Amino acid sequence: MIELLTANTPNGKKISIMLEEISFKYKVTKININQNEQFKPDFVKLSPFRKIPVIIDHENNQSLFESGAILIYLGEKSGKFYDKHQRIIINQWLMGQMAYVGPML
């Protein structure tokens, strides 16, 4: 099972959308960024930049932070939306969204 540590932000929503699209079972753990929960030591161990989202894949005891890295991981794990032969193009657009489009919106 995947545990999603998130808040109600565009980056947080990206991961829940992906999890729904790939039909993975997941649990949501809300991080209240308005009350600075992202600065708690246990969260910082998972996300050194103190940002959501974070996932914990309890199936293989793997945790990941940063939305792009999480999307790649889930795409590879599910075999959906991340064709290995197209990954250069996919990564290009993903990084563009993360660096330019997403923050600008």
C-alpha positions as CSV (number, residue, x, y, z in Angstrom):
1,M,0.0,0.0,0.0
2,I,1.1,3.5,-0.7
3,E,0.8,6.2,2.0
4,L,0.5,9.7,0.6
5,L,1.5,12.5,2.9
6,T,0.0,15.6,1.4
7,A,-1.9,18.9,1.7
8,N,-4.6,20.5,-0.4
9,T,-2.2,22.1,-3.0
10,P,-1.6,21.5,-6.7
11,N,1.5,19.4,-6.1
12,G,-0.3,17.4,-3.5
13,K,-3.2,16.7,-5.8
14,K,-1.0,15.5,-8.7
15,I,-0.1,12.4,-6.8
16,S,-3.6,11.5,-5.7
17,I,-4.7,11.9,-9.3
18,M,-1.9,9.5,-10.5
19,L,-2.8,7.0,-7.7
20,E,-6.4,7.0,-8.9
21,E,-5.5,6.7,-12.5
22,I,-3.2,3.7,-11.9
23,S,-5.8,2.1,-9.5
24,F,-3.3,1.7,-6.6
25,K,-4.7,1.4,-3.1
26,Y,-3.5,4.2,-1.0
27,K,-3.9,6.0,2.3
28,V,-3.9,9.8,2.7
29,T,-2.1,11.4,5.6
30,K,-2.9,15.1,5.7
31,I,0.0,17.4,6.5
32,N,-1.3,20.7,7.8
33,I,1.1,23.2,6.3
34,N,-0.8,26.1,7.8
35,Q,0.2,24.8,11.2
36,N,3.8,24.0,10.1
37,E,3.5,20.3,10.4
38,Q,6.0,20.0,7.5
39,F,8.7,21.2,9.9
40,K,8.2,18.3,12.4
41,P,11.3,16.1,12.7
42,D,9.5,13.0,11.6
43,F,8.4,14.7,8.4
44,V,11.8,16.3,7.7
45,K,13.3,12.8,7.8
46,L,11.1,11.9,4.9
47,S,11.3,15.3,3.1
48,P,14.5,17.2,3.7
49,F,13.2,20.2,1.9
50,R,10.1,20.2,4.2
51,K,7.7,20.1,1.3
52,I,4.7,17.9,0.3
53,P,4.0,15.5,-1.3
54,V,5.8,12.5,0.1
55,I,4.9,8.8,-0.5
56,I,5.8,5.8,1.5
57,D,5.5,2.5,-0.4
58,H,4.9,0.1,2.5
59,E,5.2,-2.8,0.1
60,N,9.0,-2.3,-0.3
61,N,9.6,0.2,2.5
62,Q,10.6,3.0,0.1
63,S,9.8,6.7,0.7
64,L,10.1,9.4,-1.9
65,F,9.7,13.2,-1.9
66,E,9.3,15.6,-4.8
67,S,6.2,15.3,-7.1
68,G,8.1,14.6,-10.3
69,A,10.2,11.8,-8.7
70,I,7.0,10.3,-7.2
71,L,5.2,10.4,-10.6
72,I,8.1,8.7,-12.3
73,Y,8.3,6.0,-9.5
74,L,4.5,5.3,-9.7
75,G,4.6,5.3,-13.5
76,E,7.4,2.7,-13.5
77,K,5.9,0.7,-10.7
78,S,2.5,0.5,-12.4
79,G,3.7,0.2,-16.0
80,K,1.3,3.1,-16.9
81,F,1.9,6.6,-18.2
82,Y,5.7,6.1,-18.3
83,D,6.8,4.3,-21.4
84,K,10.5,3.5,-21.1
85,H,11.0,4.2,-24.8
86,Q,9.5,7.7,-24.4
87,R,11.0,8.6,-21.0
88,I,13.3,11.3,-22.3
89,I,10.3,13.1,-23.8
90,I,8.1,12.5,-20.8
91,N,10.9,13.7,-18.4
92,Q,11.3,16.8,-20.5
93,W,7.7,17.8,-20.2
94,L,7.5,16.7,-16.6
95,M,10.5,18.9,-15.6
96,G,9.1,21.8,-17.6
97,Q,5.8,21.5,-15.7
98,M,7.6,21.3,-12.4
99,A,10.0,24.2,-13.0
100,Y,7.9,26.6,-15.1
101,V,4.2,25.9,-15.7
102,G,3.3,24.7,-12.2
103,P,5.0,27.4,-10.2
104,M,3.8,30.1,-12.6
105,L,0.1,29.1,-12.1
